[in-house]
Amino acid sequence: MTEAKGTIARIWSASATSAGAGDYSRYFADSLLPALRGLAGFAGAYLLRRDLGEDGFVKLTACTFWESTAAIRAFAGNDITAAVVEPEAQAMLLDFDRTAVHYSVVVDACG
């Protein structure tokens, strides 16, 4: 484990059907991540999936990691709490958070 120096986790969630979650997972990996990797200060990401039962609904949680609030601002705009969800992604989701929350990473056990 290491001490994370200044890393910020940006957390955002959405709900989808099972098929929509699969589509969004591919979008996240194939479109969103390559775009994020081109941004200064982007430090990595996870997309988490939780199947909510037999009805086929899924909760998705995106965790992106940033080196500074300035880097988040370059991605999200002046209101860093505003969610950034492109229309293409919105079409895959049933609902999504309109805001993101931010946490300081104090211990990194993955790096």
All heavy atoms as an XYZ file, in Angstrom:
824
protein
N       0.846     -1.181      0.000
C       0.000      0.000      0.000
C       0.887      1.238      0.000
O       1.944      1.238      0.584
C      -0.905      0.021      1.227
C      -2.048     -0.957      1.147
S      -3.303     -0.681      2.397
C      -2.536     -1.432      3.803
N       0.379      2.257     -0.659
C       1.110      3.510     -0.698
C       0.185      4.652     -0.327
O      -1.030      4.552     -0.460
C       1.683      3.771     -2.101
O       0.604      3.853     -3.039
C       2.649      2.695     -2.534
N       0.790      5.738      0.116
C       0.020      6.952      0.374
C      -0.241      7.620     -0.964
O       0.678      7.803     -1.767
C       0.810      7.883      1.286
C       0.073      9.166      1.605
C       0.894     10.078      2.491
O       1.811      9.592      3.162
O       0.598     11.269      2.481
N      -1.499      7.941     -1.251
C      -1.853      8.628     -2.490
C      -1.597     10.113     -2.279
O      -2.089     10.704     -1.334
C      -3.301      8.362     -2.840
N      -0.827     10.700     -3.155
C      -0.462     12.103     -2.987
C      -1.335     12.974     -3.877
O      -1.042     13.179     -5.041
C       1.013     12.288     -3.313
C       1.921     11.583     -2.324
C       3.371     11.832     -2.650
C       4.275     11.294     -1.589
N       4.400      9.873     -1.565
N      -2.427     13.477     -3.310
C      -3.253     14.434     -4.025
C      -4.247     13.856     -5.010
O      -4.942     14.612     -5.672
N      -4.330     12.556     -5.141
C      -5.264     11.966     -6.092
C      -6.699     12.177     -5.627
O      -7.011     12.040     -4.449
C      -4.986     10.466     -6.273
O      -3.636     10.291     -6.703
C      -5.920      9.846     -7.293
N      -7.560     12.501     -6.578
C      -8.976     12.720     -6.299
C      -9.785     11.679     -7.054
O      -9.592     11.478     -8.258
C      -9.409     14.131     -6.741
C      -8.594     15.189     -6.007
C     -10.912     14.329     -6.500
C      -8.715     16.567     -6.610
N     -10.691     11.004     -6.345
C     -11.621     10.056     -6.965
C     -12.917     10.795     -7.273
O     -13.469     11.472     -6.406
C     -11.894      8.884     -6.038
N     -13.380     10.662     -8.496
C     -14.655     11.257     -8.937
C     -15.623     10.091     -9.135
O     -15.366      9.197     -9.944
C     -14.432     12.033    -10.226
C     -15.687     12.647    -10.832
C     -15.319     13.427    -12.100
N     -16.466     13.778    -12.886
C     -17.161     14.900    -12.772
N     -16.809     15.800    -11.853
N     -18.197     15.135    -13.538
N     -16.744     10.092     -8.406
C     -17.671      8.962     -8.378
C     -19.004      9.395     -8.973
O     -19.551     10.441     -8.606
C     -17.900      8.450     -6.942
C     -16.576      8.289     -6.177
C     -18.733      7.175     -6.946
C     -15.643      7.267     -6.740
N     -19.532      8.554     -9.857
C     -20.801      8.838    -10.539
C     -21.513      7.508    -10.768
O     -20.870      6.493    -11.025
C     -20.498      9.522    -11.874
C     -21.643      9.645    -12.789
C     -22.580     10.639    -12.808
C     -21.998      8.756    -13.851
N     -23.482     10.416    -13.814
C     -23.149      9.260    -14.468
C     -21.449      7.568    -14.329
C     -23.771      8.628    -15.543
C     -22.064      6.937    -15.404
C     -23.213      7.472    -15.988
N     -22.850      7.501    -10.666
C     -23.613      6.255    -10.826
C     -24.765      6.421    -11.803
O     -25.245      7.531    -12.035
C     -24.171      5.798     -9.481
O     -23.131      5.419     -8.622
N     -25.201      5.276    -12.332
C     -26.324      5.233    -13.265
C     -27.021      3.892    -13.118
O     -26.480      2.956    -12.529
C     -25.831      5.396    -14.707
N     -28.230      3.802    -13.658
C     -28.927      2.523    -13.709
C     -29.240      2.209    -15.158
O     -29.379      3.107    -15.997
C     -30.209      2.557    -12.866
O     -31.083      3.563    -13.339
N     -29.345      0.914    -15.437
C     -29.563      0.461    -16.803
C     -30.187     -0.920    -16.783
O     -30.196     -1.600    -15.761
C     -28.228      0.408    -17.562
N     -30.704     -1.317    -17.927
C     -31.065     -2.719    -18.100
C     -29.766     -3.509    -18.234
O     -28.691     -2.932    -18.428
C     -31.905     -2.919    -19.366
O     -31.100     -2.554    -20.502
C     -33.190     -2.096    -19.331
N     -29.849     -4.812    -18.176
C     -28.655     -5.633    -18.348
C     -28.015     -5.377    -19.712
O     -26.796     -5.214    -19.821
C     -29.006     -7.111    -18.189
O     -27.841     -7.895    -18.253
N     -28.830     -5.303    -20.748
C     -28.304     -5.042    -22.093
C     -27.696     -3.647    -22.170
O     -26.617     -3.453    -22.748
C     -29.401     -5.204    -23.140
N     -28.382     -2.658    -21.594
C     -27.862     -1.296    -21.599
C     -26.552     -1.188    -20.840
O     -25.640     -0.460    -21.247
N     -26.436     -1.926    -19.743
C     -25.199     -1.929    -18.968
C     -24.053     -2.523    -19.784
O     -22.930     -2.030    -19.735
C     -25.383     -2.701    -17.670
N     -24.343     -3.569    -20.540
C     -23.324     -4.144    -21.412
C     -22.890     -3.152    -22.477
O     -21.694     -3.000    -22.752
N     -23.867     -2.460    -23.070
C     -23.549     -1.439    -24.073
C     -22.716     -0.319    -23.464
O     -21.736      0.136    -24.059
C     -24.824     -0.857    -24.675
C     -25.585     -1.845    -25.538
O     -24.999     -2.868    -25.971
O     -26.785     -1.603    -25.779
N     -23.110      0.131    -22.261
C     -22.372      1.217    -21.618
C     -20.963      0.763    -21.256
O     -20.008      1.545    -21.394
C     -23.091      1.744    -20.371
C     -22.372      2.944    -19.819
C     -22.581      4.205    -20.360
C     -21.434      2.815    -18.793
C     -21.878      5.310    -19.889
C     -20.731      3.898    -18.322
C     -20.958      5.146    -18.875
O     -20.248      6.232    -18.411
N     -20.791     -0.465    -20.824
C     -19.455     -0.980    -20.496
C     -18.546     -0.930    -21.712
O     -17.375     -0.531    -21.611
C     -19.544     -2.408    -19.964
O     -20.270     -2.440    -18.761
N     -19.073     -1.318    -22.868
C     -18.279     -1.251    -24.105
C     -17.975      0.195    -24.480
O     -16.851      0.520    -24.880
C     -18.997     -1.984    -25.237
C     -18.908     -3.506    -25.100
C     -19.529     -4.239    -26.267
N     -20.986     -4.109    -26.280
C     -21.809     -4.805    -25.506
N     -21.327     -5.690    -24.651
N     -23.114     -4.643    -25.585
N     -18.967      1.077    -24.333
C     -18.757      2.504    -24.601
C     -17.667      3.059    -23.677
O     -16.770      3.783    -24.119
C     -20.076      3.266    -24.398
C     -19.916      4.754    -24.279
C     -19.770      5.550    -25.407
C     -19.892      5.370    -23.027
C     -19.603      6.923    -25.293
C     -19.731      6.740    -22.904
C     -19.582      7.502    -24.041
O     -19.416      8.854    -23.926
N     -17.739      2.717    -22.399
C     -16.767      3.189    -21.409
C     -15.354      2.756    -21.823
O     -14.423      3.567    -21.823
C     -17.135      2.624    -20.036
C     -16.353      3.201    -18.887
C     -16.820      4.317    -18.205
C     -15.174      2.616    -18.463
C     -16.108      4.850    -17.128
C     -14.455      3.135    -17.396
C     -14.922      4.256    -16.721
N     -15.201      1.483    -22.176
C     -13.885      0.947    -22.523
C     -13.381      1.440    -23.877
O     -12.196      1.763    -24.024
C     -13.927     -0.581    -22.512
N     -14.269      1.502    -24.859
C     -13.845      1.766    -26.231
C     -13.858      3.235    -26.636
O     -13.118      3.628    -27.549
C     -14.727      0.992    -27.213
C     -14.633     -0.513    -27.022
O     -13.639     -0.987    -26.416
O     -15.552     -1.225    -27.465
N     -14.699      4.047    -26.000
C     -14.817      5.456    -26.390
C     -14.385      6.415    -25.278
O     -13.576      7.311    -25.505
C     -16.265      5.780    -26.784
O     -16.640      5.041    -27.917
N     -14.950      6.228    -24.099
C     -14.687      7.181    -23.026
C     -13.252      7.103    -22.514
O     -12.573      8.126    -22.394
C     -15.685      6.978    -21.881
C     -15.571      7.961    -20.721
C     -15.734      9.401    -21.197
C     -16.601      7.640    -19.650
N     -12.768      5.910    -22.204
C     -11.410      5.799    -21.668
C     -10.347      6.347    -22.611
O      -9.457      7.077    -22.159
C     -11.091      4.354    -21.280
C     -11.637      3.909    -19.935
C     -11.281      2.446    -19.672
C     -11.146      4.779    -18.805
N     -10.400      6.049    -23.907
C      -9.390      6.658    -24.783
C      -9.431      8.187    -24.754
O      -8.376      8.834    -24.779
C      -9.746      6.114    -26.170
C     -10.420      4.811    -25.885
C     -11.215      5.059    -24.624
N     -10.624      8.771    -24.670
C     -10.728     10.231    -24.597
C     -10.157     10.750    -23.277
O      -9.430     11.751    -23.250
C     -12.179     10.664    -24.766
N     -10.480     10.070    -22.169
C      -9.967     10.499    -20.873
C      -8.449     10.390    -20.807
O      -7.780     11.259    -20.235
C     -10.600      9.672    -19.750
C     -12.086      9.891    -19.500
C     -12.599      8.907    -18.456
C     -12.371     11.324    -19.086
N      -7.902      9.348    -21.397
C      -6.442      9.160    -21.366
C      -5.711     10.290    -22.073
O      -4.527     10.519    -21.812
C      -6.071      7.819    -21.986
C      -6.411      6.654    -21.087
C      -5.938      5.327    -21.667
N      -6.264      4.248    -20.776
C      -7.079      3.230    -21.084
N      -7.629      3.157    -22.292
N      -7.326      2.292    -20.199
N      -6.404     11.007    -22.944
C      -5.804     12.146    -23.626
C      -5.818     13.427    -22.814
O      -5.275     14.441    -23.253
N      -6.436     13.414    -21.635
C      -6.537     14.614    -20.807
C      -5.414     14.667    -19.777
O      -5.156     13.682    -19.081
C      -7.884     14.644    -20.081
C      -9.129     14.703    -20.959
C     -10.382     14.636    -20.098
C      -9.120     15.970    -21.807
N      -4.778     15.815    -19.678
C      -3.746     16.008    -18.662
C      -4.373     15.849    -17.285
O      -5.460     16.368    -17.024
C      -3.129     17.386    -18.806
N      -3.718     15.104    -16.428
C      -4.188     14.939    -15.060
C      -5.118     13.766    -14.831
O      -5.491     13.481    -13.698
N      -5.512     13.055    -15.897
C      -6.316     11.848    -15.724
C      -5.395     10.750    -15.225
O      -4.324     10.513    -15.772
C      -6.974     11.431    -17.041
C      -7.702     10.122    -16.960
C      -8.892     10.018    -16.274
C      -7.181      8.986    -17.571
C      -9.560      8.809    -16.182
C      -7.848      7.771    -17.502
C      -9.035      7.689    -16.803
N      -5.828     10.044    -14.150
C      -4.945      9.067    -13.509
C      -5.490      7.644    -13.503
O      -4.874      6.763    -12.931
C      -4.653      9.518    -12.079
N      -6.644      7.393    -14.141
C      -7.166      6.036    -14.210
C      -8.652      5.985    -13.915
O      -9.270      7.001    -13.591
N      -9.222      4.780    -14.044
C     -10.666      4.632    -13.838
C     -11.036      3.183    -13.587
O     -10.307      2.264    -13.979
C     -11.425      5.131    -15.067
N     -12.178      3.020    -12.936
C     -12.855      1.737    -12.794
C     -14.308      1.947    -13.179
O     -14.885      3.005    -12.900
C     -12.854      1.240    -11.337
C     -11.520      0.818    -10.806
C     -10.814      1.632     -9.925
C     -10.965     -0.408    -11.153
C      -9.591      1.239     -9.419
C      -9.743     -0.809    -10.641
C      -9.058      0.021     -9.779
O      -7.849     -0.372     -9.270
N     -14.912      0.937    -13.780
C     -16.360      0.903    -13.946
C     -16.845     -0.319    -13.176
O     -16.424     -1.446    -13.451
C     -16.770      0.806    -15.415
C     -18.282      0.767    -15.656
C     -18.950      2.062    -15.178
C     -18.582      0.519    -17.131
N     -17.717     -0.083    -12.200
C     -18.247     -1.147    -11.353
C     -19.674     -1.460    -11.763
O     -20.426     -0.564    -12.152
C     -18.215     -0.705     -9.894
C     -16.877     -0.144     -9.388
C     -17.021      0.366     -7.966
C     -15.788     -1.184     -9.494
N     -20.048     -2.736    -11.661
C     -21.393     -3.181    -12.032
C     -21.981     -3.970    -10.873
O     -21.323     -4.854    -10.311
C     -21.320     -4.061    -13.279
C     -22.657     -4.651    -13.667
C     -22.515     -5.574    -14.860
N     -23.761     -6.281    -15.095
C     -24.307     -6.442    -16.279
N     -23.712     -5.994    -17.357
N     -25.447     -7.095    -16.398
N     -23.249     -3.683    -10.566
C     -23.975     -4.435     -9.542
C     -25.318     -4.840    -10.108
O     -26.160     -3.995    -10.406
C     -24.176     -3.567     -8.299
C     -24.924     -4.282     -7.203
C     -24.967     -3.430     -5.939
N     -25.783     -4.107     -4.950
C     -26.722     -3.520     -4.251
N     -26.968     -2.230     -4.392
N     -27.430     -4.199     -3.374
N     -25.510     -6.149    -10.312
C     -26.802     -6.663    -10.774
C     -27.777     -6.607     -9.612
O     -27.502     -7.100     -8.522
C     -26.650     -8.083    -11.309
C     -25.816     -8.114    -12.583
O     -26.155     -7.371    -13.521
O     -24.820     -8.859    -12.627
N     -28.941     -6.005     -9.852
C     -29.887     -5.742     -8.770
C     -30.954     -6.810     -8.605
O     -31.871     -6.637     -7.828
C     -30.540     -4.369     -8.977
C     -29.575     -3.193     -8.936
C     -30.310     -1.896     -9.240
C     -28.874     -3.107     -7.591
N     -30.864     -7.903     -9.309
C     -31.826     -8.977     -9.111
C     -32.331     -9.537    -10.416
O     -31.846     -9.239    -11.503
N     -33.363    -10.361    -10.285
C     -33.889    -11.089    -11.428
C     -34.608    -10.207    -12.440
O     -34.866    -10.630    -13.557
C     -34.829    -12.183    -10.929
C     -34.116    -13.234    -10.103
C     -35.070    -14.285     -9.565
O     -36.200    -14.385    -10.061
O     -34.668    -15.010     -8.649
N     -34.943     -8.959    -12.059
C     -35.649     -8.083    -12.989
C     -34.742     -7.525    -14.084
O     -35.209     -6.861    -15.000
C     -36.345     -6.941    -12.248
C     -35.390     -6.119    -11.398
O     -34.167     -6.330    -11.488
O     -35.881     -5.265    -10.642
N     -33.444     -7.786    -13.999
C     -32.519     -7.378    -15.047
C     -31.977     -5.973    -14.910
O     -31.299     -5.490    -15.813
N     -32.255     -5.294    -13.815
C     -31.734     -3.951    -13.632
C     -30.326     -4.004    -13.053
O     -29.986     -4.889    -12.276
C     -32.656     -3.116    -12.745
C     -33.964     -2.821    -13.414
C     -35.114     -3.490    -13.038
C     -34.050     -1.888    -14.438
C     -36.327     -3.234    -13.660
C     -35.249     -1.624    -15.071
C     -36.395     -2.297    -14.683
N     -29.531     -3.020    -13.441
C     -28.117     -2.981    -13.084
C     -27.772     -1.580    -12.611
O     -28.255     -0.592    -13.170
C     -27.250     -3.337    -14.320
C     -25.777     -3.155    -14.048
C     -27.549     -4.755    -14.787
N     -26.931     -1.497    -11.595
C     -26.364     -0.214    -11.188
C     -24.919     -0.186    -11.645
O     -24.166     -1.145    -11.423
C     -26.434     -0.020     -9.680
C     -25.853      1.313     -9.253
C     -26.068      1.590     -7.788
C     -25.520      2.982     -7.468
N     -25.780      3.355     -6.090
N     -24.534      0.886    -12.290
C     -23.164      1.106    -12.722
C     -22.586      2.263    -11.916
O     -23.268      3.269    -11.699
C     -23.114      1.470    -14.206
C     -23.615      0.406    -15.173
C     -23.800      0.991    -16.562
C     -22.642     -0.766    -15.204
N     -21.358      2.113    -11.480
C     -20.669      3.199    -10.794
C     -19.314      3.394    -11.447
O     -18.529      2.450    -11.550
C     -20.504      2.903     -9.294
O     -21.799      2.749     -8.707
C     -19.770      4.031     -8.583
N     -19.088      4.613    -11.911
C     -17.803      4.965    -12.522
C     -16.964      5.692    -11.484
O     -17.431      6.622    -10.826
C     -18.022      5.854    -13.729
N     -15.737      5.242    -11.344
C     -14.765      5.883    -10.463
C     -13.602      6.314    -11.344
O     -12.902      5.464    -11.897
C     -14.247      4.921     -9.406
S     -15.523      4.147     -8.414
N     -13.455      7.610    -11.505
C     -12.302      8.105    -12.248
C     -11.367      8.781    -11.259
O     -11.786      9.265    -10.215
C     -12.716      9.081    -13.372
O     -13.482     10.157    -12.825
C     -13.535      8.354    -14.436
N     -10.096      8.805    -11.603
C      -9.072      9.326    -10.706
C      -8.309     10.444    -11.409
O      -7.952     10.323    -12.583
C      -8.135      8.199    -10.265
C      -8.867      7.113     -9.543
C      -9.334      5.998    -10.222
C      -9.126      7.219     -8.185
C     -10.042      5.001     -9.567
C      -9.834      6.223     -7.522
C     -10.293      5.114     -8.212
N      -8.086     11.515    -10.650
C      -7.525     12.739    -11.200
C      -6.417     13.261    -10.301
O      -6.465     13.086     -9.085
C      -8.630     13.788    -11.342
C      -9.750     13.296    -12.207
C     -10.834     12.558    -11.811
C      -9.870     13.447    -13.612
N     -11.623     12.259    -12.897
C     -11.056     12.793    -14.014
C      -9.103     14.085    -14.571
C     -11.477     12.763    -15.339
C      -9.518     14.056    -15.888
C     -10.695     13.403    -16.265
N      -5.471     13.950    -10.899
C      -4.342     14.489    -10.147
C      -4.664     15.796     -9.434
O      -3.950     16.170     -8.501
C      -3.145     14.680    -11.077
C      -2.620     13.367    -11.610
C      -1.502     13.527    -12.633
O      -1.146     14.689    -12.975
O      -0.997     12.492    -13.098
N      -5.736     16.493     -9.862
C      -6.055     17.779     -9.254
C      -7.479     18.207     -9.612
O      -8.071     17.674    -10.557
C      -5.087     18.858     -9.752
O      -5.303     19.094    -11.141
N      -7.993     19.179     -8.873
C      -9.296     19.736     -9.246
C      -9.201     20.493    -10.565
O     -10.177     20.546    -11.303
C      -9.867     20.654     -8.143
O      -8.917     21.666     -7.834
C     -10.225     19.875     -6.894
N      -8.044     21.050    -10.872
C      -7.869     21.722    -12.167
C      -8.041     20.722    -13.310
O      -8.639     21.056    -14.344
C      -6.499     22.395    -12.231
N      -7.544     19.518    -13.141
C      -7.712     18.489    -14.175
C      -9.181     18.106    -14.316
O      -9.679     17.927    -15.434
C      -6.871     17.254    -13.837
N      -9.891     17.994    -13.191
C     -11.332     17.700    -13.252
C     -12.063     18.836    -13.945
O     -12.937     18.608    -14.779
C     -11.903     17.451    -11.842
C     -11.250     16.232    -11.200
C     -13.422     17.270    -11.904
C     -11.562     16.071     -9.723
N     -11.695     20.060    -13.626
C     -12.332     21.228    -14.240
C     -12.131     21.229    -15.763
O     -13.040     21.582    -16.527
C     -11.778     22.516    -13.621
C     -12.578     23.750    -13.955
C     -12.162     24.961    -13.112
N     -12.625     24.784    -11.733
C     -11.832     24.503    -10.692
N     -10.535     24.392    -10.849
N     -12.341     24.342     -9.490
N     -10.968     20.813    -16.228
C     -10.709     20.742    -17.672
C     -11.628     19.722    -18.337
O     -12.008     19.876    -19.501
C      -9.242     20.397    -17.923
N     -12.011     18.689    -17.594
C     -12.924     17.657    -18.103
C     -14.377     18.065    -17.953
O     -15.164     17.977    -18.900
C     -12.664     16.339    -17.356
C     -13.754     15.321    -17.513
C     -13.996     14.725    -18.741
C     -14.541     14.950    -16.435
C     -15.002     13.783    -18.895
C     -15.542     14.012    -16.571
C     -15.773     13.425    -17.805
N     -14.765     18.537    -16.755
C     -16.179     18.725    -16.422
C     -16.675     20.153    -16.563
O     -17.877     20.386    -16.568
C     -16.428     18.247    -14.987
N     -15.766     21.118    -16.636
C     -16.164     22.514    -16.674
C     -16.032     23.144    -15.295
O     -15.574     22.511    -14.342
N     -16.453     24.399    -15.191
C     -16.276     25.147    -13.947
C     -16.979     24.511    -12.759
O     -16.494     24.585    -11.641
C     -16.718     26.599    -14.116
C     -15.692     27.398    -14.899
O     -14.520     27.050    -14.921
N     -16.135     28.444    -15.555
N     -18.163     23.926    -12.987
C     -18.865     23.217    -11.909
C     -18.407     21.761    -11.930
O     -18.965     20.934    -12.651
C     -20.384     23.308    -12.089
C     -21.145     22.578    -11.005
O     -20.517     22.032    -10.062
O     -22.388     22.533    -11.090
N     -17.395     21.474    -11.125
C     -16.821     20.122    -11.189
C     -17.756     19.054    -10.657
O     -17.504     17.863    -10.849
C     -15.443     20.037    -10.489
C     -15.556     20.274     -8.990
C     -14.442     20.974    -11.144
C     -14.302     19.937     -8.208
N     -18.849     19.459    -10.011
C     -19.811     18.461     -9.539
C     -20.781     18.029    -10.645
O     -21.475     17.031    -10.482
C     -20.627     18.975     -8.338
O     -21.435     20.070     -8.742
C     -19.714     19.378     -7.188
N     -20.833     18.760    -11.748
C     -21.757     18.421    -12.829
C     -21.316     17.131    -13.523
O     -20.145     16.965    -13.874
C     -21.820     19.553    -13.846
N     -22.251     16.211    -13.696
C     -21.956     14.967    -14.412
C     -21.733     15.277    -15.889
O     -22.355     16.188    -16.448
C     -23.107     13.987    -14.258
N     -20.857     14.522    -16.504
C     -20.599     14.636    -17.935
C     -21.068     13.325    -18.560
O     -20.401     12.297    -18.439
C     -19.100     14.879    -18.217
C     -18.855     14.952    -19.713
C     -18.617     16.128    -17.506
N     -22.233     13.375    -19.197
C     -22.823     12.163    -19.783
C     -23.268     12.514    -21.196
O     -24.253     13.221    -21.395
C     -24.026     11.660    -18.948
C     -24.491     10.306    -19.465
C     -23.681     11.582    -17.476
N     -22.521     12.043    -22.153
C     -22.810     12.348    -23.553
C     -24.151     11.736    -23.967
O     -24.557     10.693    -23.432
C     -21.692     11.816    -24.443
C     -20.337     12.456    -24.174
C     -20.316     13.945    -24.449
O     -21.072     14.422    -25.314
O     -19.540     14.650    -23.772
N     -24.845     12.356    -24.935
C     -26.135     11.817    -25.389
C     -26.070     10.346    -25.797
O     -26.990      9.582    -25.520
C     -26.491     12.717    -26.573
C     -25.809     14.013    -26.257
C     -24.518     13.631    -25.574
N     -24.979      9.940    -26.430
C     -24.800      8.534    -26.811
C     -24.857      7.626    -25.588
O     -25.488      6.566    -25.600
C     -23.457      8.359    -27.530
C     -23.124      6.941    -27.901
C     -21.740      6.787    -28.515
O     -20.996      7.780    -28.627
O     -21.405      5.649    -28.885
N     -24.223      8.042    -24.510
C     -24.229      7.263    -23.274
C     -25.595      7.319    -22.604
O     -26.086      6.309    -22.093
C     -23.152      7.775    -22.324
N     -26.223      8.489    -22.602
C     -27.541      8.636    -21.987
C     -28.542      7.659    -22.593
O     -29.396      7.116    -21.882
C     -28.051     10.065    -22.155
C     -27.296     11.073    -21.336
C     -27.819     12.478    -21.525
O     -28.985     12.686    -21.847
N     -26.957     13.462    -21.320
N     -28.435      7.407    -23.892
C     -29.368      6.514    -24.581
C     -29.261      5.073    -24.087
O     -30.201      4.295    -24.240
C     -29.131      6.572    -26.087
N     -28.154      4.715    -23.458
C     -27.938      3.354    -22.971
C     -28.435      3.162    -21.544
O     -28.495      2.038    -21.056
C     -26.442      3.023    -23.013
C     -25.825      3.127    -24.371
S     -24.028      2.988    -24.236
C     -23.550      3.665    -25.815
N     -28.766      4.254    -20.872
C     -29.055      4.237    -19.441
C     -30.526      4.495    -19.171
O     -31.186      5.206    -19.931
C     -28.207      5.304    -18.743
C     -26.696      5.191    -18.960
C     -25.992      6.428    -18.420
C     -26.148      3.918    -18.334
N     -31.032      3.946    -18.078
C     -32.394      4.245    -17.636
C     -32.429      5.570    -16.882
O     -33.358      6.363    -17.022
C     -32.919      3.137    -16.730
C     -33.104      1.774    -17.369
C     -33.443      0.739    -16.308
C     -34.188      1.835    -18.439
N     -31.417      5.797    -16.063
C     -31.317      7.009    -15.261
C     -29.859      7.172    -14.875
O     -29.085      6.206    -14.898
C     -32.194      6.895    -14.007
C     -32.392      8.225    -13.298
O     -32.220      9.286    -13.937
O     -32.707      8.208    -12.101
N     -29.473      8.385    -14.514
C     -28.099      8.622    -14.100
C     -28.041      9.827    -13.179
O     -28.889     10.713    -13.235
C     -27.170      8.821    -15.310
C     -27.571      9.950    -16.212
C     -27.079     11.230    -16.004
C     -28.436      9.725    -17.272
C     -27.449     12.278    -16.839
C     -28.806     10.754    -18.117
C     -28.308     12.040    -17.889
N     -27.028      9.827    -12.327
C     -26.799     10.957    -11.431
C     -26.482     12.191    -12.263
O     -25.714     12.107    -13.232
C     -25.626     10.685    -10.494
C     -25.895      9.593     -9.475
O     -27.077      9.206     -9.310
O     -24.918      9.129     -8.849
N     -27.031     13.311    -11.856
C     -26.744     14.573    -12.548
C     -25.502     15.239    -11.980
O     -24.991     16.202    -12.546
C     -27.930     15.542    -12.443
C     -29.260     15.057    -13.067
C     -29.066     14.416    -14.424
N     -30.281     14.181    -15.170
C     -30.844     12.992    -15.362
N     -30.335     11.915    -14.817
N     -31.912     12.873    -16.116
N     -25.010     14.695    -10.867
C     -23.800     15.227    -10.248
C     -22.841     14.082     -9.923
O     -23.240     12.923     -9.823
C     -24.113     15.999     -8.952
O     -24.777     15.130     -8.041
C     -24.973     17.231     -9.229
N     -21.600     14.440     -9.755
C     -20.564     13.513     -9.305
C     -20.070     13.993     -7.951
O     -20.161     15.176     -7.626
C     -19.412     13.481    -10.304
N     -19.571     13.064     -7.160
C     -18.981     13.427     -5.876
C     -17.486     13.131     -5.936
O     -17.028     12.291     -6.715
C     -19.646     12.688     -4.691
C     -21.094     13.117     -4.535
C     -19.554     11.189     -4.859
N     -16.750     13.833     -5.102
C     -15.292     13.733     -5.123
C     -14.768     13.362     -3.743
O     -15.274     13.856     -2.738
C     -14.693     15.069     -5.583
C     -15.158     15.452     -6.948
N     -16.275     16.229     -7.148
C     -14.693     15.127     -8.173
C     -16.461     16.385     -8.450
N     -15.520     15.721     -9.092
N     -13.768     12.495     -3.738
C     -13.121     12.056     -2.505
C     -11.612     12.177     -2.687
O     -11.089     11.878     -3.769
C     -13.431     10.584     -2.207
C     -14.878     10.304     -1.893
C     -15.794     10.025     -2.908
C     -15.338     10.303     -0.579
C     -17.125      9.763     -2.624
C     -16.652     10.032     -0.287
C     -17.552      9.767     -1.315
O     -18.869      9.505     -1.026
N     -10.932     12.547     -1.643
C      -9.466     12.489     -1.640
C      -9.064     11.047     -1.389
O      -9.561     10.416     -0.452
C      -8.896     13.382     -0.535
O      -9.235     14.715     -0.759
N      -8.177     10.535     -2.204
C      -7.659      9.182     -2.006
C      -6.543      9.279     -0.962
O      -5.570      9.989     -1.169
C      -7.130      8.583     -3.326
C      -6.546      7.185     -3.087
C      -8.237      8.540     -4.370
N      -6.713      8.566      0.146
C      -5.721      8.649      1.211
C      -4.810      7.429      1.266
O      -3.690      7.531      1.753
C      -6.391      8.899      2.589
C      -7.032     10.283      2.618
C      -7.408      7.844      2.925
N      -5.264      6.298      0.759
C      -4.434      5.106      0.668
C      -4.734      4.434     -0.660
O      -5.904      4.263     -1.029
C      -4.725      4.104      1.826
C      -3.925      2.823      1.635
C      -4.417      4.735      3.172
N      -3.700      4.048     -1.372
C      -3.847      3.357     -2.649
C      -3.246      1.967     -2.505
O      -2.044      1.803     -2.372
C      -3.124      4.136     -3.749
C      -3.194      3.469     -5.110
O      -3.717      2.339     -5.206
O      -2.706      4.064     -6.084
N      -4.115      0.954     -2.514
C      -3.658     -0.428     -2.384
C      -3.598     -1.118     -3.736
O      -3.331     -2.308     -3.814
C      -4.568     -1.191     -1.433
N      -3.905     -0.393     -4.822
C      -3.908     -0.989     -6.163
C      -2.636     -0.666     -6.934
O      -2.236     -1.423     -7.805
C      -5.123     -0.493     -6.968
S      -6.679     -1.099     -6.316
N      -2.062      0.489     -6.688
C      -0.903      0.948     -7.454
C       0.349      0.332     -6.941
O       1.357      0.158     -7.465
